[in-house]
Amino acid sequence: MISLPDFKEKQIVFVRAEWGEKSTLRFLNDHIVFLKDGKVINRTSCHKAFAVFVMGDIAVTTKLIQRAAELGVSFFFLKPNFEVYASFRSQADGNWLLRMKQYGMSGDKELWIAKNIVKAKVINQMELLGSIGTLYSKQEKQEILQKIESAKDNQSLLGLEGNFSKSFFQQYFAEICWRRRAPRTKEDIQNFLLDMGYTFLFNFVDSLLRLHGFDTFKGCYHKLFFSRRSLACDLTEPFRCIIEHQLVKSYNLKQIVHPDFIFSKGKYSLPFQNNQKYAQIFLQALMDNKEDIFSFVQGFYRFIMDEKNEFPEYRIKLKKKFDVK
C-alpha cells in the first residue's frame, strides 16, 4: 500500500491527442512516453504518475498497461465533454477483510458515517461562504450541525444536505452570474466547468480508494445502485469545495474567457485547442490538495479496519478568512 511520503511525489497527467494524428502512449525506460507521428512530445516517470487523463484518439501499448498495473497508475479516457467513457484503474483486489467489513457494516454505522461526511461538506461550504463575508455565528453553526446529527435516516440527511447546498450555490456563486446547479446538462459555462472539475476529483478519489482495496461500489451515504461507484461519491463530498473555490478563483483571475467556449444545441463545450487550458486549472487545484485527500482516504481506511481510529476530517485551506461573528 502506498505511503504519504511516496504519494507526495505523485503527479496527475493530462494528455491531449489531436484528432487525425497518429498518437501513442507507450512505456520506455521507466517513463510514460507520449508520441505524435512517431515523435516524442512529452514524457513522465512511471514512478511519479498516479492518474493519467487522456482526451482524443490514441493507441496505448500493452507493455504500458502492464507496468501501470504494477506501479498503481490509473488511466482515464475522456470524451470531448470531459466525461469518462473508459478507464484502466489500478487496484488492490486481495483485501478481502476490508471488503467483508464494508458489506458487513450495520445500517446505524453507515448512517453515522454518512452524517460525518455531510458535516464535513457543510463545514467546508460555510468556510467558503465565510471567505466572501457570509458569516455564521458559533450558535448558527451548531444548530446546522445538530440538524444533521439528528437526521433519522438517509433520506432526511439527503434533504438537509440538498437544501444547504442549494443555498450555498446561490450565495457563493452570486458574483459569477449563477442561475442553478444542473449536473451534466452543460447549460451554462459555470455548470460545464463544475462538471469537469468534479469528474477529475471523483476519479482521483476513486483511484485512491481502490489502491487501498475498497470496493468503491459499496457506499454509506450513497447507497448501492447499478454501476454507480457509491463509496467514491461519498468521499468526494468533503472535497467538492476545492473545485468550487477554484471556479470562483479562476473567474476572479480572469482565467475563464467566454469566447473560449462553444454553444451548440443547448449545451456548452470547449473546442479541442482550449481543453488543456481548463483541464489544467482543476488538475492543479487537485495537485495542491493531493496530500490532504490522500490522508483523508487513508484515515477512512484505518477507521473501517479498526473503529478505535478516529474518523478523518478535512478543512479547506483558504488564504483569506473572516472572523466568526
Contacts in CASP RR format, 6 or more apart in sequence:
PFRMAT RR
TARGET T0000
AUTHOR 0000-0000-0000
METHOD contacts of the structure
MODEL  1
MISLPDFKEKQIVFVRAEWGEKSTLRFLNDHIVFLKDGKVINRTSCHKAF
AVFVMGDIAVTTKLIQRAAELGVSFFFLKPNFEVYASFRSQADGNWLLRM
KQYGMSGDKELWIAKNIVKAKVINQMELLGSIGTLYSKQEKQEILQKIES
AKDNQSLLGLEGNFSKSFFQQYFAEICWRRRAPRTKEDIQNFLLDMGYTF
LFNFVDSLLRLHGFDTFKGCYHKLFFSRRSLACDLTEPFRCIIEHQLVKS
YNLKQIVHPDFIFSKGKYSLPFQNNQKYAQIFLQALMDNKEDIFSFVQGF
YRFIMDEKNEFPEYRIKLKKKFDVK
1 92 0 8 1.000
1 211 0 8 1.000
1 212 0 8 1.000
2 72 0 8 1.000
2 211 0 8 1.000
4 291 0 8 1.000
4 294 0 8 1.000
4 295 0 8 1.000
4 298 0 8 1.000
7 50 0 8 1.000
7 290 0 8 1.000
7 291 0 8 1.000
7 294 0 8 1.000
8 290 0 8 1.000
8 291 0 8 1.000
9 47 0 8 1.000
9 48 0 8 1.000
10 48 0 8 1.000
10 49 0 8 1.000
10 50 0 8 1.000
10 290 0 8 1.000
11 44 0 8 1.000
11 48 0 8 1.000
11 49 0 8 1.000
11 50 0 8 1.000
11 287 0 8 1.000
12 50 0 8 1.000
12 51 0 8 1.000
12 52 0 8 1.000
12 53 0 8 1.000
12 200 0 8 1.000
12 204 0 8 1.000
12 283 0 8 1.000
12 286 0 8 1.000
12 287 0 8 1.000
12 290 0 8 1.000
13 32 0 8 1.000
13 44 0 8 1.000
13 49 0 8 1.000
13 51 0 8 1.000
13 52 0 8 1.000
13 53 0 8 1.000
14 52 0 8 1.000
14 53 0 8 1.000
14 55 0 8 1.000
14 276 0 8 1.000
14 279 0 8 1.000
14 280 0 8 1.000
14 283 0 8 1.000
15 25 0 8 1.000
15 34 0 8 1.000
15 42 0 8 1.000
15 52 0 8 1.000
15 53 0 8 1.000
15 54 0 8 1.000
15 55 0 8 1.000
15 58 0 8 1.000
16 55 0 8 1.000
16 56 0 8 1.000
16 272 0 8 1.000
16 275 0 8 1.000
16 276 0 8 1.000
17 23 0 8 1.000
17 34 0 8 1.000
17 36 0 8 1.000
17 54 0 8 1.000
17 55 0 8 1.000
17 56 0 8 1.000
17 57 0 8 1.000
17 58 0 8 1.000
18 36 0 8 1.000
18 56 0 8 1.000
18 272 0 8 1.000
19 56 0 8 1.000
19 57 0 8 1.000
19 272 0 8 1.000
20 57 0 8 1.000
21 36 0 8 1.000
21 37 0 8 1.000
22 36 0 8 1.000
22 37 0 8 1.000
22 38 0 8 1.000
22 59 0 8 1.000
23 34 0 8 1.000
23 35 0 8 1.000
23 36 0 8 1.000
23 56 0 8 1.000
23 57 0 8 1.000
23 58 0 8 1.000
23 59 0 8 1.000
24 34 0 8 1.000
24 35 0 8 1.000
24 38 0 8 1.000
24 58 0 8 1.000
24 59 0 8 1.000
24 60 0 8 1.000
24 61 0 8 1.000
25 32 0 8 1.000
25 33 0 8 1.000
25 34 0 8 1.000
25 35 0 8 1.000
25 52 0 8 1.000
25 54 0 8 1.000
25 58 0 8 1.000
25 59 0 8 1.000
25 60 0 8 1.000
25 61 0 8 1.000
25 64 0 8 1.000
26 32 0 8 1.000
26 33 0 8 1.000
26 35 0 8 1.000
26 60 0 8 1.000
26 61 0 8 1.000
26 63 0 8 1.000
26 64 0 8 1.000
27 33 0 8 1.000
27 46 0 8 1.000
27 61 0 8 1.000
27 63 0 8 1.000
27 64 0 8 1.000
27 66 0 8 1.000
27 67 0 8 1.000
28 43 0 8 1.000
30 45 0 8 1.000
30 46 0 8 1.000
30 47 0 8 1.000
31 43 0 8 1.000
31 44 0 8 1.000
31 45 0 8 1.000
31 46 0 8 1.000
32 43 0 8 1.000
32 44 0 8 1.000
32 45 0 8 1.000
32 46 0 8 1.000
32 49 0 8 1.000
32 52 0 8 1.000
32 64 0 8 1.000
32 73 0 8 1.000
33 40 0 8 1.000
33 42 0 8 1.000
33 43 0 8 1.000
34 40 0 8 1.000
34 41 0 8 1.000
34 42 0 8 1.000
34 43 0 8 1.000
35 41 0 8 1.000
46 67 0 8 1.000
46 68 0 8 1.000
46 71 0 8 1.000
46 73 0 8 1.000
47 71 0 8 1.000
49 71 0 8 1.000
49 73 0 8 1.000
50 72 0 8 1.000
50 73 0 8 1.000
50 74 0 8 1.000
50 207 0 8 1.000
51 73 0 8 1.000
51 74 0 8 1.000
51 75 0 8 1.000
51 76 0 8 1.000
51 203 0 8 1.000
51 204 0 8 1.000
51 207 0 8 1.000
52 73 0 8 1.000
52 74 0 8 1.000
52 75 0 8 1.000
52 76 0 8 1.000
53 76 0 8 1.000
53 78 0 8 1.000
53 200 0 8 1.000
53 203 0 8 1.000
53 279 0 8 1.000
53 283 0 8 1.000
54 75 0 8 1.000
54 76 0 8 1.000
54 77 0 8 1.000
54 78 0 8 1.000
55 77 0 8 1.000
55 78 0 8 1.000
55 79 0 8 1.000
55 80 0 8 1.000
55 82 0 8 1.000
55 275 0 8 1.000
55 279 0 8 1.000
56 77 0 8 1.000
56 78 0 8 1.000
56 80 0 8 1.000
60 75 0 8 1.000
65 75 0 8 1.000
65 88 0 8 1.000
67 73 0 8 1.000
68 74 0 8 1.000
68 75 0 8 1.000
68 88 0 8 1.000
68 90 0 8 1.000
69 88 0 8 1.000
69 90 0 8 1.000
71 90 0 8 1.000
72 90 0 8 1.000
72 211 0 8 1.000
73 90 0 8 1.000
74 87 0 8 1.000
74 88 0 8 1.000
74 89 0 8 1.000
74 90 0 8 1.000
74 203 0 8 1.000
74 207 0 8 1.000
74 210 0 8 1.000
75 87 0 8 1.000
75 88 0 8 1.000
75 89 0 8 1.000
76 84 0 8 1.000
76 87 0 8 1.000
76 203 0 8 1.000
77 84 0 8 1.000
77 85 0 8 1.000
77 86 0 8 1.000
77 87 0 8 1.000
78 84 0 8 1.000
78 85 0 8 1.000
78 199 0 8 1.000
79 85 0 8 1.000
80 269 0 8 1.000
80 270 0 8 1.000
80 272 0 8 1.000
80 275 0 8 1.000
81 186 0 8 1.000
81 267 0 8 1.000
81 269 0 8 1.000
82 195 0 8 1.000
82 196 0 8 1.000
82 197 0 8 1.000
82 199 0 8 1.000
82 275 0 8 1.000
82 279 0 8 1.000
83 184 0 8 1.000
83 199 0 8 1.000
84 199 0 8 1.000
84 203 0 8 1.000
87 203 0 8 1.000
89 206 0 8 1.000
89 207 0 8 1.000
89 210 0 8 1.000
90 207 0 8 1.000
90 210 0 8 1.000
90 211 0 8 1.000
91 210 0 8 1.000
91 211 0 8 1.000
91 213 0 8 1.000
92 210 0 8 1.000
92 211 0 8 1.000
92 212 0 8 1.000
92 213 0 8 1.000
93 213 0 8 1.000
94 213 0 8 1.000
95 212 0 8 1.000
95 213 0 8 1.000
95 214 0 8 1.000
97 305 0 8 1.000
98 212 0 8 1.000
98 213 0 8 1.000
98 214 0 8 1.000
98 301 0 8 1.000
98 304 0 8 1.000
98 305 0 8 1.000
99 213 0 8 1.000
99 214 0 8 1.000
99 215 0 8 1.000
99 218 0 8 1.000
101 304 0 8 1.000
101 305 0 8 1.000
102 214 0 8 1.000
102 215 0 8 1.000
102 218 0 8 1.000
102 219 0 8 1.000
102 231 0 8 1.000
102 304 0 8 1.000
103 215 0 8 1.000
103 218 0 8 1.000
105 220 0 8 1.000
109 220 0 8 1.000
110 154 0 8 1.000
110 219 0 8 1.000
110 220 0 8 1.000
110 221 0 8 1.000
111 151 0 8 1.000
111 153 0 8 1.000
111 154 0 8 1.000
111 157 0 8 1.000
111 220 0 8 1.000
113 220 0 8 1.000
113 221 0 8 1.000
113 234 0 8 1.000
113 311 0 8 1.000
114 154 0 8 1.000
114 157 0 8 1.000
114 220 0 8 1.000
114 221 0 8 1.000
114 234 0 8 1.000
115 148 0 8 1.000
115 149 0 8 1.000
115 151 0 8 1.000
115 157 0 8 1.000
116 311 0 8 1.000
117 220 0 8 1.000
117 221 0 8 1.000
117 234 0 8 1.000
117 235 0 8 1.000
117 237 0 8 1.000
117 238 0 8 1.000
118 148 0 8 1.000
118 157 0 8 1.000
118 160 0 8 1.000
118 161 0 8 1.000
118 221 0 8 1.000
118 237 0 8 1.000
119 145 0 8 1.000
119 148 0 8 1.000
119 149 0 8 1.000
120 237 0 8 1.000
120 238 0 8 1.000
120 313 0 8 1.000
120 314 0 8 1.000
121 161 0 8 1.000
121 165 0 8 1.000
121 237 0 8 1.000
121 238 0 8 1.000
121 240 0 8 1.000
121 241 0 8 1.000
122 144 0 8 1.000
122 145 0 8 1.000
122 148 0 8 1.000
122 161 0 8 1.000
122 164 0 8 1.000
123 141 0 8 1.000
123 145 0 8 1.000
123 315 0 8 1.000
124 238 0 8 1.000
124 240 0 8 1.000
124 241 0 8 1.000
124 314 0 8 1.000
124 315 0 8 1.000
124 316 0 8 1.000
125 164 0 8 1.000
125 165 0 8 1.000
125 168 0 8 1.000
125 172 0 8 1.000
125 241 0 8 1.000
126 136 0 8 1.000
126 141 0 8 1.000
126 144 0 8 1.000
127 241 0 8 1.000
127 315 0 8 1.000
127 316 0 8 1.000
127 318 0 8 1.000
127 321 0 8 1.000
128 168 0 8 1.000
128 172 0 8 1.000
128 241 0 8 1.000
128 244 0 8 1.000
128 245 0 8 1.000
128 316 0 8 1.000
128 318 0 8 1.000
129 135 0 8 1.000
129 136 0 8 1.000
129 168 0 8 1.000
129 171 0 8 1.000
129 172 0 8 1.000
130 136 0 8 1.000
130 321 0 8 1.000
130 322 0 8 1.000
131 245 0 8 1.000
131 318 0 8 1.000
131 320 0 8 1.000
131 321 0 8 1.000
131 322 0 8 1.000
132 171 0 8 1.000
132 172 0 8 1.000
132 175 0 8 1.000
133 322 0 8 1.000
134 171 0 8 1.000
134 172 0 8 1.000
135 322 0 8 1.000
135 323 0 8 1.000
135 324 0 8 1.000
135 325 0 8 1.000
136 144 0 8 1.000
136 324 0 8 1.000
136 325 0 8 1.000
137 324 0 8 1.000
137 325 0 8 1.000
138 324 0 8 1.000
141 324 0 8 1.000
144 164 0 8 1.000
147 160 0 8 1.000
148 157 0 8 1.000
148 160 0 8 1.000
148 161 0 8 1.000
151 157 0 8 1.000
151 160 0 8 1.000
154 221 0 8 1.000
154 223 0 8 1.000
157 221 0 8 1.000
165 181 0 8 1.000
166 181 0 8 1.000
169 178 0 8 1.000
169 180 0 8 1.000
169 181 0 8 1.000
170 178 0 8 1.000
172 244 0 8 1.000
172 248 0 8 1.000
173 190 0 8 1.000
173 244 0 8 1.000
173 247 0 8 1.000
173 248 0 8 1.000
175 248 0 8 1.000
175 251 0 8 1.000
176 190 0 8 1.000
176 247 0 8 1.000
176 248 0 8 1.000
176 251 0 8 1.000
177 190 0 8 1.000
178 190 0 8 1.000
179 188 0 8 1.000
181 191 0 8 1.000
181 194 0 8 1.000
182 188 0 8 1.000
182 191 0 8 1.000
183 191 0 8 1.000
183 195 0 8 1.000
184 195 0 8 1.000
185 191 0 8 1.000
185 267 0 8 1.000
186 192 0 8 1.000
186 195 0 8 1.000
186 266 0 8 1.000
186 267 0 8 1.000
186 268 0 8 1.000
186 269 0 8 1.000
187 266 0 8 1.000
187 267 0 8 1.000
187 268 0 8 1.000
188 268 0 8 1.000
189 256 0 8 1.000
189 258 0 8 1.000
189 261 0 8 1.000
189 268 0 8 1.000
190 247 0 8 1.000
192 261 0 8 1.000
192 267 0 8 1.000
192 268 0 8 1.000
192 269 0 8 1.000
192 270 0 8 1.000
193 247 0 8 1.000
193 250 0 8 1.000
193 256 0 8 1.000
193 278 0 8 1.000
193 282 0 8 1.000
194 243 0 8 1.000
194 244 0 8 1.000
194 247 0 8 1.000
196 278 0 8 1.000
196 279 0 8 1.000
196 282 0 8 1.000
197 243 0 8 1.000
197 246 0 8 1.000
197 282 0 8 1.000
198 236 0 8 1.000
198 240 0 8 1.000
198 243 0 8 1.000
200 243 0 8 1.000
200 279 0 8 1.000
200 282 0 8 1.000
200 283 0 8 1.000
200 286 0 8 1.000
201 236 0 8 1.000
201 239 0 8 1.000
201 240 0 8 1.000
201 242 0 8 1.000
201 243 0 8 1.000
201 282 0 8 1.000
201 286 0 8 1.000
202 229 0 8 1.000
202 232 0 8 1.000
202 233 0 8 1.000
202 236 0 8 1.000
203 232 0 8 1.000
204 286 0 8 1.000
204 290 0 8 1.000
204 293 0 8 1.000
205 232 0 8 1.000
205 235 0 8 1.000
205 236 0 8 1.000
205 239 0 8 1.000
205 293 0 8 1.000
205 297 0 8 1.000
206 216 0 8 1.000
206 229 0 8 1.000
206 232 0 8 1.000
208 293 0 8 1.000
208 294 0 8 1.000
208 297 0 8 1.000
209 216 0 8 1.000
209 231 0 8 1.000
209 232 0 8 1.000
209 235 0 8 1.000
209 297 0 8 1.000
210 216 0 8 1.000
212 297 0 8 1.000
212 298 0 8 1.000
212 301 0 8 1.000
214 231 0 8 1.000
214 301 0 8 1.000
215 231 0 8 1.000
216 229 0 8 1.000
216 230 0 8 1.000
216 231 0 8 1.000
216 232 0 8 1.000
217 224 0 8 1.000
217 228 0 8 1.000
217 229 0 8 1.000
217 230 0 8 1.000
217 231 0 8 1.000
218 224 0 8 1.000
218 230 0 8 1.000
218 231 0 8 1.000
219 230 0 8 1.000
219 231 0 8 1.000
219 233 0 8 1.000
219 234 0 8 1.000
220 231 0 8 1.000
220 234 0 8 1.000
221 230 0 8 1.000
221 233 0 8 1.000
221 234 0 8 1.000
221 237 0 8 1.000
222 228 0 8 1.000
222 230 0 8 1.000
222 231 0 8 1.000
222 233 0 8 1.000
222 234 0 8 1.000
223 230 0 8 1.000
224 230 0 8 1.000
235 296 0 8 1.000
235 297 0 8 1.000
235 300 0 8 1.000
238 296 0 8 1.000
238 314 0 8 1.000
239 289 0 8 1.000
239 293 0 8 1.000
239 296 0 8 1.000
239 314 0 8 1.000
241 316 0 8 1.000
242 285 0 8 1.000
242 286 0 8 1.000
242 289 0 8 1.000
242 316 0 8 1.000
243 282 0 8 1.000
243 285 0 8 1.000
245 285 0 8 1.000
245 316 0 8 1.000
245 318 0 8 1.000
246 281 0 8 1.000
246 282 0 8 1.000
246 285 0 8 1.000
250 256 0 8 1.000
250 281 0 8 1.000
255 281 0 8 1.000
256 278 0 8 1.000
260 270 0 8 1.000
260 271 0 8 1.000
260 274 0 8 1.000
260 277 0 8 1.000
260 278 0 8 1.000
261 268 0 8 1.000
261 269 0 8 1.000
261 270 0 8 1.000
261 274 0 8 1.000
262 268 0 8 1.000
262 269 0 8 1.000
262 270 0 8 1.000
262 271 0 8 1.000
270 278 0 8 1.000
286 293 0 8 1.000
289 317 0 8 1.000
292 314 0 8 1.000
292 317 0 8 1.000
293 314 0 8 1.000
295 312 0 8 1.000
296 312 0 8 1.000
296 313 0 8 1.000
296 314 0 8 1.000
297 312 0 8 1.000
298 312 0 8 1.000
299 309 0 8 1.000
299 312 0 8 1.000
300 311 0 8 1.000
300 312 0 8 1.000
302 309 0 8 1.000
303 309 0 8 1.000
303 310 0 8 1.000
303 311 0 8 1.000
303 312 0 8 1.000
END
